[in-house]
Amino acid sequence: MDLQVDIYQCGSDHIHVILQGQAEGIAAFGNFEIFVKFIEACQEFINRQAEVPQAFLDAFNEEGSN
């Protein structure tokens, strides 16, 4: 996948994220704490997507065990 992410912090503590490639866009954050909240929300989303569905896990359980 072709993706470039550029992150800049301005002297006024604003953080700018520029996406180029298969994802495109610009995000500006008022300060570092808001940027951190954004990154944490992204990580939570990634973690939810990476979870193995319970039905798949159950398929490998021995009969009668949970």
LUMNUNU-806754 format. One record per residue (C-alpha): x, y, z; chain; residue number from 1. Coordinates in steps of 0.1 Angstrom, whole numbers, plus 5000, padded with zeros to 4 digits. Layout:
REM LUMNUNU-806754
{xx X&yy Y&zz Z&kette A&nr NUM} .
...
//
This chain:
REM LUMNUNU-806754
{xx 5000&yy 5000&zz 5000&kette A&nr 1} .
{xx 5013&yy 5034&zz 4990&kette A&nr 2} .
{xx 5009&yy 5058&zz 5020&kette A&nr 3} .
{xx 5029&yy 5087&zz 5033&kette A&nr 4} .
{xx 5021&yy 5103&zz 5066&kette A&nr 5} .
{xx 5038&yy 5136&zz 5075&kette A&nr 6} .
{xx 5034&yy 5150&zz 5111&kette A&nr 7} .
{xx 5045&yy 5185&zz 5119&kette A&nr 8} .
{xx 5043&yy 5205&zz 5151&kette A&nr 9} .
{xx 5042&yy 5242&zz 5148&kette A&nr 10} .
{xx 5056&yy 5267&zz 5172&kette A&nr 11} .
{xx 5021&yy 5274&zz 5186&kette A&nr 12} .
{xx 5019&yy 5237&zz 5196&kette A&nr 13} .
{xx 4994&yy 5229&zz 5168&kette A&nr 14} .
{xx 5000&yy 5195&zz 5152&kette A&nr 15} .
{xx 4993&yy 5189&zz 5115&kette A&nr 16} .
{xx 4990&yy 5154&zz 5100&kette A&nr 17} .
{xx 4991&yy 5151&zz 5062&kette A&nr 18} .
{xx 4981&yy 5119&zz 5045&kette A&nr 19} .
{xx 4991&yy 5112&zz 5009&kette A&nr 20} .
{xx 4987&yy 5081&zz 4988&kette A&nr 21} .
{xx 4958&yy 5056&zz 4992&kette A&nr 22} .
{xx 4946&yy 5078&zz 5021&kette A&nr 23} .
{xx 4945&yy 5115&zz 5016&kette A&nr 24} .
{xx 4937&yy 5143&zz 5039&kette A&nr 25} .
{xx 4948&yy 5169&zz 5064&kette A&nr 26} .
{xx 4941&yy 5170&zz 5101&kette A&nr 27} .
{xx 4950&yy 5199&zz 5125&kette A&nr 28} .
{xx 4950&yy 5194&zz 5162&kette A&nr 29} .
{xx 4949&yy 5224&zz 5186&kette A&nr 30} .
{xx 4974&yy 5209&zz 5210&kette A&nr 31} .
{xx 4994&yy 5177&zz 5219&kette A&nr 32} .
{xx 4967&yy 5164&zz 5243&kette A&nr 33} .
{xx 4940&yy 5164&zz 5216&kette A&nr 34} .
{xx 4964&yy 5147&zz 5192&kette A&nr 35} .
{xx 4971&yy 5120&zz 5218&kette A&nr 36} .
{xx 4933&yy 5114&zz 5222&kette A&nr 37} .
{xx 4930&yy 5110&zz 5184&kette A&nr 38} .
{xx 4959&yy 5084&zz 5184&kette A&nr 39} .
{xx 4943&yy 5066&zz 5213&kette A&nr 40} .
{xx 4910&yy 5064&zz 5195&kette A&nr 41} .
{xx 4927&yy 5051&zz 5164&kette A&nr 42} .
{xx 4945&yy 5024&zz 5185&kette A&nr 43} .
{xx 4912&yy 5014&zz 5201&kette A&nr 44} .
{xx 4896&yy 5010&zz 5166&kette A&nr 45} .
{xx 4926&yy 4989&zz 5154&kette A&nr 46} .
{xx 4923&yy 4967&zz 5185&kette A&nr 47} .
{xx 4886&yy 4961&zz 5179&kette A&nr 48} .
{xx 4893&yy 4952&zz 5143&kette A&nr 49} .
{xx 4921&yy 4928&zz 5152&kette A&nr 50} .
{xx 4899&yy 4908&zz 5176&kette A&nr 51} .
{xx 4891&yy 4873&zz 5166&kette A&nr 52} .
{xx 4854&yy 4867&zz 5164&kette A&nr 53} .
{xx 4841&yy 4845&zz 5193&kette A&nr 54} .
{xx 4823&yy 4822&zz 5168&kette A&nr 55} .
{xx 4857&yy 4814&zz 5152&kette A&nr 56} .
{xx 4873&yy 4807&zz 5186&kette A&nr 57} .
{xx 4844&yy 4785&zz 5196&kette A&nr 58} .
{xx 4848&yy 4764&zz 5165&kette A&nr 59} .
{xx 4881&yy 4752&zz 5179&kette A&nr 60} .
{xx 4869&yy 4744&zz 5214&kette A&nr 61} .
{xx 4865&yy 4708&zz 5224&kette A&nr 62} .
{xx 4828&yy 4698&zz 5227&kette A&nr 63} .
{xx 4814&yy 4706&zz 5261&kette A&nr 64} .
{xx 4841&yy 4730&zz 5271&kette A&nr 65} .
{xx 4839&yy 4768&zz 5271&kette A&nr 66} .
//
